[in-house]
Amino acid sequence: MEISRQSFKFGSRGYDNQAVRDYSSMDRTGGMEMTEQEKVIQVYQDVLDGKRSRFPNYFFVGERGKKYLAYITRYLIEDYLGIPLEEIPRCVSAEILWHYRLRPPAMTHGWNFIQVIQNAYPGIFEPWAFKQVSNGYWQREEGQQRALDAIRYVIEEKCRIPHKEIPLRITNHFFKQHGLRGVFNRLGQSPYYIIDMIYPGQFKAWEFHTVPMNFWRDPDHVKQAMDWLLFEKSGFSSYHEAVKKLTLRYFFQYRCTGLLQRAFDGKLQKVKEWILEQQTWI
C-alpha cells in the first residue's frame, strides 16, 4: 500500500494536553545534543532516500539506541510527515512506522509501534487512544483490566464527569467519541454492564439511556426497577398507596420511560395491575 506524506487530515483527540505543552516547550535545539541529533537524523534520511540500504550495525542497541530511535521517530512524525502532536493517535499506525523503516530498530528492543511512540513521547499518549493497539492488548484478564482502567481514566481525569452524572453521560456515543469503540465492543457493548464493572453496584441499569438487550424480559429486573421507582424515588410507603397515587408523571420524572414502554406497553393500567399482583404475595 502506498502511503503519501500528504494524506493526513487533522482534528483533535486522544492525548494529554498538559504533556503536549510540556513536550513542546522542551529545548531540542541546543549544543552537543543537537549535533548528535542532526547526525542521527541524517543517517535516517539517507536510509529513506536509498543512499543507505540499512542502518549501521548496533545503531539502536542499548540506552543510546533508544535515544536515537526517539530522534528519528519524532523527525518522521513531526517533520517528514508533518503530523501535529495532538493528531498522532489518530494518524499514526504500525503500518506507517514500518513503511518508513522503523520496524528494524523497534525489533531491536522487542517493541510494538505504540512502544516506539511512547519512547519518543514519554508520558504523553495512552495506548488505548490509538486506532490500533498491539495484538492481545485487550485480551485475557489483564487486557480487560487495561480496558476498564482506560475508561475510568477518560471518565475521571480527561472528562471529569461528576459521579452522579455517569449514567446520563456514558452512552454508546461516549465510547466512539473518545476512541474506545474497540474496548466497548470487547466488553459487551452495554454501557451499564461496563460501568458496573468499574463502579460495582453504584448505579441501576435503568438509570442509563439504554439497558442491556432483553433486560425487561426478566420479571426480577422489572420488580427491582418498580420497587426502586415506587419506594426509593417516589416515596410511597406500600403497594397499596402506590396503586392509588401513581401517575405517568413519576415514570418521566425519574427517567423510567423505558420500563413503562417495554414492560407495560406504556399503559398505566397495566402498571397498576402489576402492583395489585404484588399485593397478593404479601
KAPE-V943540 format. One record per residue. SS is DSSP state (alpha for helix, beta for strand, coil for the rest). NEAR is the number of other ideal C-beta (glycine too) atoms within 10 Angstrom. D_LAST is the distance of its C-alpha to the last C-alpha in Angstrom with 2 decimals. Layout:
SS;NEAR;D_LAST / SS;NEAR;D_LAST
This chain:
coil;4;70.19 / coil;5;72.35 / coil;12;70.87 / coil;7;72.50 / coil;10;73.00 / coil;7;72.41 / coil;10;69.11 / coil;17;66.73 / coil;8;64.80 / coil;11;63.08 / coil;10;59.79 / coil;10;57.72 / coil;13;54.87 / coil;21;54.13 / coil;22;56.25 / coil;18;56.30 / alpha;11;58.12 / alpha;10;59.34 / alpha;15;60.55 / alpha;17;62.48 / alpha;10;64.10 / alpha;12;65.03 / alpha;18;66.47 / alpha;9;68.41 / coil;7;70.02 / coil;7;71.35 / coil;8;75.15 / coil;11;75.85 / coil;9;79.49 / coil;9;81.44 / alpha;8;84.26 / alpha;7;84.36 / alpha;13;80.71 / alpha;12;81.49 / alpha;10;84.59 / alpha;14;82.63 / alpha;20;79.93 / alpha;13;82.55 / alpha;12;84.12 / alpha;20;80.84 / alpha;18;79.97 / alpha;11;83.47 / alpha;18;82.96 / alpha;25;79.71 / alpha;14;81.41 / alpha;13;84.17 / alpha;19;81.60 / alpha;15;80.00 / alpha;8;83.46 / coil;7;84.57 / coil;10;87.30 / coil;14;85.60 / coil;7;84.04 / coil;9;81.59 / coil;21;80.84 / coil;9;83.19 / coil;7;82.38 / coil;10;79.99 / coil;18;79.49 / coil;21;75.74 / coil;13;75.65 / alpha;11;74.11 / alpha;7;73.10 / alpha;13;76.06 / alpha;16;75.01 / alpha;18;71.52 / alpha;16;73.22 / alpha;23;75.44 / alpha;24;72.50 / alpha;19;70.82 / alpha;21;74.02 / alpha;27;74.26 / alpha;24;70.54 / alpha;20;70.66 / alpha;19;73.97 / alpha;21;72.65 / alpha;24;69.50 / alpha;14;70.83 / alpha;10;74.53 / alpha;16;75.12 / coil;18;72.00 / coil;13;71.41 / coil;19;67.64 / coil;16;66.26 / alpha;18;64.26 / alpha;18;61.03 / alpha;19;61.34 / alpha;21;61.85 / alpha;23;58.29 / alpha;21;58.41 / alpha;20;62.00 / coil;24;62.85 / coil;16;61.95 / alpha;18;63.36 / alpha;12;65.36 / alpha;18;67.17 / alpha;21;67.99 / alpha;15;69.18 / alpha;13;71.21 / coil;19;73.08 / coil;16;73.98 / coil;23;71.47 / alpha;15;70.10 / alpha;13;72.92 / alpha;23;72.47 / alpha;20;68.69 / alpha;11;69.16 / alpha;17;71.43 / coil;15;68.39 / coil;7;65.82 / coil;19;64.05 / coil;17;62.05 / alpha;22;62.76 / alpha;23;60.09 / alpha;14;61.61 / alpha;24;64.98 / alpha;24;63.67 / alpha;18;61.98 / alpha;18;65.31 / alpha;23;67.01 / coil;20;64.32 / coil;11;62.68 / coil;11;59.40 / coil;21;59.29 / coil;22;57.26 / coil;20;54.07 / alpha;18;54.19 / alpha;23;51.12 / alpha;23;52.84 / coil;23;55.24 / coil;13;54.77 / coil;16;55.66 / coil;19;54.72 / coil;14;56.25 / coil;8;55.12 / coil;9;52.10 / coil;19;51.35 / coil;21;47.69 / coil;12;47.27 / alpha;10;45.81 / alpha;7;43.72 / alpha;11;46.32 / alpha;15;46.59 / alpha;15;42.90 / alpha;12;43.15 / alpha;19;46.18 / alpha;23;44.20 / alpha;16;41.35 / alpha;13;43.98 / alpha;19;45.76 / alpha;24;42.72 / alpha;14;41.90 / alpha;15;45.57 / alpha;24;45.58 / alpha;22;42.40 / alpha;13;43.39 / alpha;9;47.19 / alpha;16;48.51 / coil;15;46.11 / coil;8;44.67 / coil;15;41.34 / coil;10;39.17 / alpha;11;36.10 / alpha;10;33.63 / alpha;11;35.58 / alpha;20;35.41 / alpha;20;32.68 / alpha;13;34.70 / alpha;15;38.05 / coil;23;37.54 / coil;14;37.90 / alpha;14;39.85 / alpha;11;42.84 / alpha;19;42.70 / alpha;21;43.53 / alpha;11;46.35 / alpha;13;47.73 / coil;21;48.11 / coil;19;49.53 / coil;21;46.42 / alpha;14;45.92 / alpha;17;46.87 / alpha;23;44.38 / alpha;19;41.66 / alpha;11;42.45 / alpha;15;42.56 / coil;19;39.19 / coil;13;37.32 / coil;15;37.82 / coil;18;34.46 / alpha;27;34.77 / alpha;21;31.21 / alpha;14;31.68 / alpha;20;35.11 / alpha;22;34.04 / alpha;17;31.15 / alpha;16;33.88 / alpha;17;35.89 / coil;12;33.18 / coil;8;30.32 / coil;6;26.82 / coil;12;28.28 / coil;19;27.43 / coil;18;24.81 / alpha;22;26.07 / alpha;25;25.29 / alpha;18;27.47 / coil;23;30.49 / coil;16;32.51 / coil;15;31.59 / coil;21;28.85 / coil;17;29.82 / coil;10;30.58 / coil;9;27.72 / alpha;19;25.20 / alpha;20;22.98 / alpha;10;23.02 / coil;12;20.60 / alpha;10;16.93 / alpha;7;16.16 / alpha;20;18.74 / alpha;18;17.35 / alpha;13;13.89 / alpha;14;15.83 / alpha;22;18.10 / alpha;22;15.71 / alpha;14;13.76 / alpha;17;17.34 / alpha;24;18.53 / alpha;23;15.91 / alpha;15;15.45 / alpha;11;18.56 / alpha;14;21.08 / coil;18;20.18 / coil;11;18.81 / coil;19;15.93 / coil;9;13.82 / coil;14;10.53 / alpha;23;9.65 / alpha;13;10.88 / alpha;15;14.08 / alpha;23;14.48 / alpha;18;14.59 / alpha;11;17.27 / alpha;12;19.34 / coil;20;19.27 / coil;11;22.71 / alpha;13;24.61 / alpha;9;26.38 / alpha;20;23.65 / alpha;21;24.06 / alpha;11;27.80 / alpha;12;27.74 / coil;17;25.83 / coil;16;27.56 / coil;20;24.66 / alpha;13;26.67 / alpha;18;26.76 / alpha;23;22.99 / alpha;20;23.28 / alpha;13;26.20 / alpha;17;25.34 / alpha;22;21.67 / alpha;19;21.74 / coil;10;25.49 / coil;13;25.85 / coil;12;24.16 / alpha;14;21.84 / alpha;9;20.75 / alpha;13;19.39 / alpha;25;17.52 / alpha;16;15.84 / alpha;12;15.11 / alpha;17;13.39 / alpha;20;11.26 / alpha;12;10.39 / alpha;10;9.48 / alpha;16;6.94 / alpha;12;5.34 / alpha;7;5.60 / coil;6;3.80 / coil;7;0.00
